[in-house]
Amino acid sequence: MKVGIIVFPGSNCDRDVAYVTGEILGWPTRMIWHQDTHLGDVDLVVLPGGFSYGDYLRCGAIARFSPIMPAIKDHAAAGKLLLGICNGFQILTEVGLLPGALGRNRDLHFICDQAQLRVENSQTPWTNAYTPGQVIQLPIAHGEGSYYATPETLEALEANQQVLFRYCQPDGAWVEGQNPNGSLHNIAGICNRAGNVLGMMPHPERAADPLLRGLDGLILFQSLVNQDSCMPISV
């Protein structure tokens, strides 16, 4: 698995991801500057967390115009793996690779905490190493993580099993609106119809080292090894 991590001005989780993919998993990993125009032969592209371009205008609004973005779109269109974490998720919605939008948290406060998530679909390249309905814990750190989409879009996401992670209680139960940031349908992470593009607000790279006493995020990366055996997202 060859990994390319896009580095924007203001990215601050790029090295965290590189530590997981390069040091823990031993995958060839390289940083790709946002002004580059080619990705090379990478299998997985990661848009990391942070504050690309200082979050001016709104989160991800300027990053969508980066010179590297056409290559990222081509990468996704070819069915290759693309992961957006936190600010990366915001960028994916801004550029139109995922539906919906991320807005200000419900209480208008930056949240840095641990979140309980339920794995909604374990038949994807990103989640096949989890069990259906498994409750995991991942860190969150964002000020604009409230997922919004039209009723029609939400209905399509649910019908096509594109909601991969949902905020929940420790027992896996969830009630609409009972989540850290006000996300509709308690959505924490979604994929595209093909299943090769994932955007999520929680940080799996921050729960991937035994020293941090949590490996729930490492399982997401390990799932990619088994991706060829996954069922495609229903269309």
Salt bridges, closest charged atoms under 4 A:
ASP14 OD2 - ARG15 NH1 2.81
ASP41 OD2 - LYS2 NZ 2.66
GLU94 OE2 - ARG58 NE 2.64
GLU120 OE1 - ARG118 NE 2.49
GLU120 OE2 - ARG166 NE 2.72
GLU144 OE2 - ARG104 NE 3.93
GLU158 OE2 - ARG166 NH1 2.93
GLU158 OE2 - HIS185 ND1 2.80
GLU205 OE2 - HIS203 ND1 2.69
